[in-house]
Amino acid sequence: MTERPLLLLDVDGPLNPFRSRLAGLRGYTSHRMRPALWMSRQRPDARGVRRGLRVRLHPGHGARLLALPYELAWATTWMHQANTLIAPHIGLPGDLPVIEWPELFARDPDGLSWKTRPLLDWTAGRPFAWVDDMITPRDRAWIAAHHPTPALLLRIHPRRGLRDRDFTTLTRWAAQVSGGAR
């Protein structure tokens, strides 16, 4: 296989452990941001709008992600704002490809995550690893039945974010895919 597998990154959960109370003790730094989707769901006069959304990011994640044998792409509701608001804080380039969702939070007739079908279309049959906090067993089964090449769906707990063991899992899986294993 000549192409590296894709690594599809969600922001909230994997990179921003938004449910963590101890993220600062694990090297995360807090930032205040005003992403478009979040702003669209706030009252204009709300205190939160003035302060911005608190986002916790680990400054070492960018280098670790870039060191993995993948082609990185954003698979997040932040869409292109991931390149402008998230990437600079973690050391990723500001021009990563972005999956543009046809409809955010659309209900799926089979109970899949609203991201699953568009994500699979976007990958165009390429091997991929998807890190997200909303992956379900139903998504895993559906992708296994409908995707012709290997896929790793790695659910990340939004209280923990990406951890060392997740980077190990991603590294091992990419080595298996490169070696021809499914």
ZIDA-V316596 format. One record per run of one state. SS is the DSSP state (A for helix, B for strand, O for the rest). FROM is the first residue (numbers start at 0). LEN is the number of residues. If there is no record, write none. Layout:
ss/from/len
SS/FROM/LEN
SS/FROM/LEN
//
This chain:
ss/from/len
O/0/4
B/4/5
O/9/2
B/11/1
O/12/3
B/15/1
O/16/6
A/22/4
O/26/1
B/27/6
O/33/2
A/35/5
O/40/6
A/46/5
O/51/1
B/52/6
O/58/2
A/60/7
O/67/2
B/69/5
O/74/6
A/80/10
O/90/6
B/96/2
O/98/17
A/115/8
O/123/4
B/127/5
O/132/4
A/136/10
O/146/4
B/150/5
O/155/8
A/163/15
O/178/4
//
